């Protein structure tokens, strides 16, 4: 040991440099003193989220994670798409507005509402094109350099939210709220790949433009980063979006018995998947569910099996799954992603008639209008339905203060803030092993199976 030490001090033996790693950090308040004290380098600031993307050694990141004022630190893992294999093999299909009732699918429904679609971009289609004025570009944090959707997932979700008539819809619009405007917040490239920092950057833009946005739809779910459920940079980000006055709608994920990140955040609208193709709706076998810090998730379930929408014909999904084609213009997919886009459309319908409703009131309205599915707790408040006319803001506020543990209310009445905070992952050990390709890199970005109908 003495000989080795002397050789090192003499410069005859090189000391391996600690590898530099990228992470996303969020702060409990405006203080950022911890950044300088830890020695990390700031790659990008996310000022609207009070967060930053940083780079440093494992020891520097561990020091940062334990610093006062730091709420959470997480690896900037690369996130790639994967699907689920829980479909039943049937090929029956449904349009996004089926079983919702009310004005869902009516031509002007959702007019005046702007939905930020945080996804893989949106390409022009017959259902929704930029020339209509109802599809506009917001920000591209993916690095792709184009708002076009080479993967296909974002275009499919946009069609569910606000698509117009296409071949196969008998002249009726495709989307739930075809009068709404979709604002593309592109965070993933043509392979569906993204990263935590790119997603956070997109959400930072949403907060910065919250005054002109009403709903944020995030059909994305990553495996929770620990055994418990608690705050991390992704849940912190969606809470900042909600605090800015934008209703956040996210997917529960496709892992039975647990809820993915950020859907497990108690304060957002979390959506699971249901199969509504037959007369009796049932919760999809793959739909995630859990109790998080005293709050049952999901909040509601929406149509998520055999849902029809549009794809760019040259997109990765269309090329990889040609059997998903349904007729000449439509494609078929299943997952909590589809259910989340449907819920975003329902939120847009409500906000079109209640322009001053807060995110909490929108969440309460959706939960209160939902139809219970049997006795299953995996459905939350139940199956999505269009909020009835006459359910005004006062009704929603009354519900929010009432039966929060039941179908009505915002569902947050049992929230245990101490339990939630105790499970923060900010104090993890940031050894090299913490940054391996483990559960942080797993996600269900596409959250779908893509299958065609029987011929």
Secondary structure, 3 states (H helix, E strand, C coil): CHHHHHHHHCCCCCCCCCCEEEEEEEECCCCCHHHHHHCCEEEEEEHHHCEEEEEEEHHHHHHHHCCCCEEEEEECCEECCCCCCCCCCCCCCEECCCCCCCCCCCCCCCCCCEEEEEECCCCCCCCCCHHHCCEEEEEECCCCCCCCCCCCHHHHHHHHHHCCECCCCCCCECCCCCCCEEEEEECCCCCCCEEHHHHHHHHHHHHHCHHHCCEEEECCCECCCCCCCCCCHHHHHHHHHHHCCCEEEEECCCCCCCCCECCCCCCCEEEEEEECCCCCCEECCCCCCEEECCEEECCEEEECCCEEECCCCCCHHHHHCHHHEECCCEEEEECHHHHHHHHHHHHHHHHHHCCCCCHHHHHHHHHHHCECCCCCHHHCCCECCCCCCCCCHHHHHHHHCCCCCCCCCCCCCCCCHHHHHHCCCCCCCCCHHHHCCCHHHCECCCCCECCCCCC
